Amino acid sequence: MILTEKEVTTKEVKAWKGLHLLHFQGSSCSQKVRLMLGELEQKWVSHPINLIKQANSTPWYLGINPRGVVPVLVHDGVVHVESNDIITYLNTTFSKPGNSYFFDTSSTAAAEAQQLLDLEESLHMDLRLLTIEFGPLSLKSKDSIDAQEKNGNFDAKRAHEVEWWREKAENGISDSETCAAAKNFSTAFNKLDQRLAEQPWIMGDKISIIDISWFPNVQRLINMGYPMSRHKNLSAYYQRLISRPSFKAELSQPGSRFGKLLFGGIRFANRIKGKSMERCL
């Protein structure tokens, strides 16, 4: 999705040349874009946005993306948002002839692929919920929510984001919500597991943007203690992905290594408390 000139009020980004990525190391949506850039062997300029320090709620950032979320890709001054749209754009723009990360473009495959992208996108709030309950993500403070609501241009999706965070800050997250989110992932993983029973990649014999889109979800759930042994084919598929050079490069970054240690510590603490996703499944 490309933002209009009117939506982008932080003027300096319109003069940026080349590929610039505004991202956060611990963001699963940011990770899929970094992986796509790595697969395409593209050089890019990194602009870290510290979500912990709420840098995404500043007027400067909301002037780039009124929704206040990461990632944002700026290509020659044009602002792109929505991670699945970004990786699709990158593939269309930079893939080499005969080496596209698109799937088979037959009507049946295209429809299946779009359904899988839509399913992945539909789980974003579930992933956020589970990361609050089983990971390092915290509920936002009232001041942060107010800043996100006040700064930047109005955007319907940002209004939904603000409403979600405010409701959770006021009411917390119930066990039923947590278990519903875990079950939604279990259902989705069962679907992927079935597809991977007779083929190495989600769409067939070749890796595609569908695999890149789903990888951060699989990795995050593993890091949070999801019982991946329930999905034998998906587990083997994950190992194939992390053996690829671009995935190895991403996972070897200091931020990724720190994140793995952090999630490991949280899993250990949760085991002591008797807290796990498995009880929901």
C-alpha positions as CSV (number, residue, x, y, z in Angstrom):
1,M,0.0,0.0,0.0
2,I,1.4,3.4,-1.0
3,L,0.6,6.4,1.1
4,T,-0.5,9.6,-0.6
5,E,1.5,12.9,-0.5
6,K,-1.2,14.3,1.8
7,E,-0.8,11.4,4.3
8,V,3.0,11.9,4.6
9,T,3.7,15.1,6.5
10,T,7.3,14.3,7.5
11,K,8.7,15.9,4.3
12,E,12.3,14.8,4.6
13,V,11.5,11.2,3.6
14,K,10.3,12.3,0.2
15,A,13.8,13.2,-0.7
16,W,15.3,9.9,0.4
17,K,16.9,7.9,-2.5
18,G,17.2,4.2,-2.7
19,L,15.6,1.7,-0.3
20,H,15.1,2.8,3.3
21,L,13.4,0.6,5.9
22,L,12.0,1.9,9.2
23,H,11.7,-1.1,11.4
24,F,12.1,-2.6,14.8
25,Q,14.3,-5.7,15.5
26,G,11.7,-7.5,17.5
27,S,8.8,-6.9,15.1
28,S,7.7,-9.9,13.2
29,C,6.3,-7.8,10.4
30,S,9.6,-6.0,10.1
31,Q,11.4,-9.3,10.0
32,K,9.5,-10.5,7.0
33,V,10.6,-7.4,5.0
34,R,14.2,-7.8,6.1
35,L,14.1,-11.4,4.9
36,M,12.6,-10.4,1.6
37,L,15.4,-7.8,1.1
38,G,17.9,-10.4,2.0
39,E,16.5,-13.0,-0.4
40,L,16.6,-10.4,-3.2
41,E,20.1,-9.3,-2.2
42,Q,19.1,-5.7,-2.1
43,K,21.1,-3.0,-0.2
44,W,19.0,-0.8,2.1
45,V,19.4,1.9,4.7
46,S,18.3,0.9,8.2
47,H,16.2,3.3,10.3
48,P,15.5,1.6,13.6
49,I,12.3,2.6,15.4
50,N,12.5,1.7,19.1
51,L,9.0,0.5,20.0
52,I,10.0,0.1,23.6
53,K,10.7,3.8,23.8
54,Q,7.5,4.4,21.9
55,A,9.3,6.1,19.0
56,N,6.4,5.1,16.8
57,S,4.1,7.5,18.6
58,T,6.2,10.6,17.9
59,P,5.0,13.3,15.5
60,W,8.0,12.6,13.2
61,Y,7.1,8.9,12.8
62,L,3.3,9.4,12.6
63,G,4.1,11.9,9.9
64,I,5.5,9.0,7.9
65,N,3.0,6.4,8.8
66,P,-0.2,7.7,10.5
67,R,-1.0,4.2,11.7
68,G,2.0,4.2,14.0
69,V,3.2,0.7,13.2
70,V,6.3,-0.8,11.6
71,P,7.6,-1.5,9.1
72,V,7.6,1.3,6.6
73,L,9.6,1.0,3.3
74,V,10.6,4.3,1.6
75,H,11.7,3.7,-2.0
76,D,13.0,6.8,-3.8
77,G,10.8,9.0,-1.6
78,V,7.6,6.9,-2.0
79,V,6.2,5.5,1.3
80,H,5.0,1.9,1.4
81,V,3.2,0.3,4.4
82,E,1.7,-3.1,5.3
83,S,4.3,-5.8,5.4
84,N,2.6,-8.2,3.0
85,D,2.1,-5.4,0.5
86,I,5.8,-4.4,0.9
87,I,7.2,-7.8,0.2
88,T,4.9,-8.2,-2.8
89,Y,6.2,-4.8,-4.1
90,L,9.8,-5.8,-3.5
91,N,9.4,-9.0,-5.4
92,T,7.7,-7.3,-8.3
93,T,10.3,-4.6,-8.5
94,F,13.6,-6.4,-7.8
95,S,13.3,-10.2,-8.5
96,K,15.5,-11.4,-11.2
97,P,14.1,-12.9,-14.4
98,G,13.3,-16.6,-13.8
99,N,13.8,-16.2,-10.1
100,S,10.6,-14.5,-8.9
101,Y,9.4,-15.3,-5.4
102,F,5.9,-15.3,-6.7
103,F,4.0,-18.6,-6.7
104,D,2.5,-20.3,-9.8
105,T,0.2,-17.6,-11.2
106,S,-2.5,-20.0,-12.4
107,S,-5.8,-18.9,-11.1
108,T,-6.1,-21.7,-8.6
109,A,-2.7,-21.2,-7.1
110,A,-3.1,-17.4,-7.0
111,A,-6.4,-17.7,-5.2
112,E,-4.9,-20.2,-2.7
113,A,-1.9,-17.9,-2.1
114,Q,-4.1,-14.9,-1.5
115,Q,-6.1,-16.9,1.1
116,L,-2.9,-17.8,2.9
117,L,-1.7,-14.2,2.9
118,D,-5.1,-13.1,4.2
119,L,-5.0,-15.8,6.9
120,E,-1.5,-14.7,8.0
121,E,-2.7,-11.1,8.2
122,S,-5.8,-12.1,10.2
123,L,-3.5,-13.5,12.9
124,H,-1.6,-10.3,13.6
125,M,-3.7,-9.4,16.7
126,D,-3.5,-12.9,18.0
127,L,0.3,-12.8,17.7
128,R,0.3,-9.5,19.6
129,L,-1.9,-11.0,22.3
130,L,0.3,-14.0,22.7
131,T,3.4,-11.9,22.8
132,I,2.0,-9.9,25.6
133,E,1.1,-13.1,27.5
134,F,4.1,-15.3,26.7
135,G,6.7,-12.8,25.4
136,P,8.4,-9.5,26.2
137,L,5.6,-7.2,24.9
138,S,3.8,-5.0,27.5
139,L,0.5,-3.2,27.4
140,K,0.9,0.4,26.5
141,S,0.6,3.2,29.1
142,K,-2.2,5.7,28.9
143,D,0.2,8.5,27.9
144,S,1.5,6.4,25.0
145,I,-2.0,5.6,23.8
146,D,-3.0,9.3,24.1
147,A,0.1,10.3,22.1
148,Q,-0.7,7.8,19.4
149,E,-4.2,9.2,19.2
150,K,-3.2,12.8,19.2
151,N,-0.2,13.0,16.9
152,G,-0.3,12.6,13.1
153,N,-3.1,12.6,10.6
154,F,-6.3,10.7,11.2
155,D,-6.3,7.2,9.9
156,A,-9.1,4.6,10.4
157,K,-6.6,1.8,11.0
158,R,-4.8,3.9,13.6
159,A,-8.1,4.6,15.3
160,H,-8.6,0.8,15.5
161,E,-5.1,0.4,16.9
162,V,-5.7,3.1,19.6
163,E,-9.0,1.5,20.5
164,W,-7.5,-2.0,20.8
165,W,-4.6,-0.8,23.1
166,R,-6.9,1.4,25.2
167,E,-9.4,-1.5,25.8
168,K,-6.6,-3.9,26.8
169,A,-5.0,-1.3,29.1
170,E,-8.3,-0.8,30.8
171,N,-9.5,-4.4,31.0
172,G,-6.4,-6.6,30.6
173,I,-6.3,-9.8,28.6
174,S,-8.5,-12.7,29.7
175,D,-7.6,-16.4,29.7
176,S,-10.3,-17.0,27.1
177,E,-8.8,-14.4,24.7
178,T,-5.3,-16.0,25.2
179,C,-6.6,-19.5,24.5
180,A,-8.6,-18.4,21.5
181,A,-5.5,-16.8,20.0
182,A,-3.5,-20.0,20.6
183,K,-6.2,-22.1,19.0
184,N,-6.4,-19.9,16.0
185,F,-2.6,-20.5,15.4
186,S,-3.1,-24.2,16.0
187,T,-5.8,-24.3,13.3
188,A,-3.6,-22.3,10.9
189,F,-0.6,-24.5,11.5
190,N,-2.6,-27.6,10.9
191,K,-3.5,-26.2,7.5
192,L,0.1,-25.4,6.7
193,D,1.2,-28.8,8.0
194,Q,-1.2,-30.5,5.6
195,R,0.2,-28.5,2.6
196,L,3.7,-29.4,3.6
197,A,3.1,-33.1,3.8
198,E,4.0,-33.7,0.1
199,Q,5.9,-30.5,-0.9
200,P,8.9,-28.6,0.5
201,W,7.3,-25.1,0.5
202,I,3.9,-23.8,1.2
203,M,3.0,-23.2,-2.5
204,G,4.9,-26.2,-4.0
205,D,8.5,-26.9,-5.1
206,K,9.7,-23.4,-4.9
207,I,10.0,-20.9,-2.0
208,S,7.7,-17.9,-2.4
209,I,6.6,-14.7,-0.6
210,I,4.0,-16.9,1.2
211,D,6.9,-18.7,3.0
212,I,8.5,-15.4,3.9
213,S,5.3,-14.0,5.2
214,W,4.6,-17.0,7.4
215,F,8.1,-17.6,8.8
216,P,8.1,-14.9,11.5
217,N,4.8,-16.3,12.9
218,V,6.3,-19.8,13.1
219,Q,9.5,-18.6,14.7
220,R,7.7,-16.4,17.3
221,L,5.4,-19.2,18.4
222,I,8.4,-21.5,18.8
223,N,10.2,-18.9,20.8
224,M,7.1,-18.5,23.1
225,G,6.9,-22.3,23.8
226,Y,4.2,-23.4,21.4
227,P,4.3,-27.2,21.1
228,M,5.5,-27.4,17.5
229,S,5.9,-31.2,17.8
230,R,2.2,-31.3,17.0
231,H,3.1,-30.3,13.4
232,K,5.8,-32.6,12.1
233,N,5.9,-31.2,8.6
234,L,5.9,-27.6,9.7
235,S,8.8,-28.3,12.1
236,A,10.9,-29.8,9.2
237,Y,9.9,-26.9,7.0
238,Y,11.1,-24.4,9.6
239,Q,14.5,-26.1,9.7
240,R,14.7,-25.8,5.9
241,L,14.0,-22.1,6.1
242,I,16.6,-21.3,8.7
243,S,19.3,-23.1,6.7
244,R,18.9,-20.5,3.8
245,P,21.7,-17.9,3.7
246,S,19.4,-14.9,4.0
247,F,17.6,-16.4,7.0
248,K,20.9,-17.3,8.6
249,A,22.1,-13.7,8.2
250,E,18.9,-12.4,9.8
251,L,19.0,-14.7,12.7
252,S,22.7,-14.0,13.3
253,Q,22.1,-10.3,13.9
254,P,22.8,-9.2,17.5
255,G,19.2,-8.2,18.0
256,S,18.0,-11.6,16.9
257,R,20.4,-13.4,19.2
258,F,19.4,-11.2,22.1
259,G,15.7,-11.9,21.3
260,K,16.3,-15.6,21.4
261,L,17.9,-15.4,24.8
262,L,15.1,-13.1,26.0
263,F,12.4,-15.4,24.9
264,G,14.3,-18.4,26.4
265,G,14.4,-16.6,29.8
266,I,10.7,-15.8,29.6
267,R,9.8,-19.5,28.7
268,F,11.8,-20.7,31.7
269,A,10.0,-18.3,34.0
270,N,6.6,-19.3,32.5
271,R,7.4,-23.0,33.1
272,I,8.1,-22.3,36.7
273,K,4.7,-20.5,37.0
274,G,3.0,-23.4,35.2
275,K,2.0,-21.0,32.4
276,S,2.0,-22.4,28.9
277,M,0.1,-22.3,25.6
278,E,-0.3,-26.1,25.6
279,R,-3.0,-25.9,28.3
280,C,-5.2,-24.1,25.7
281,L,-4.9,-26.7,23.0
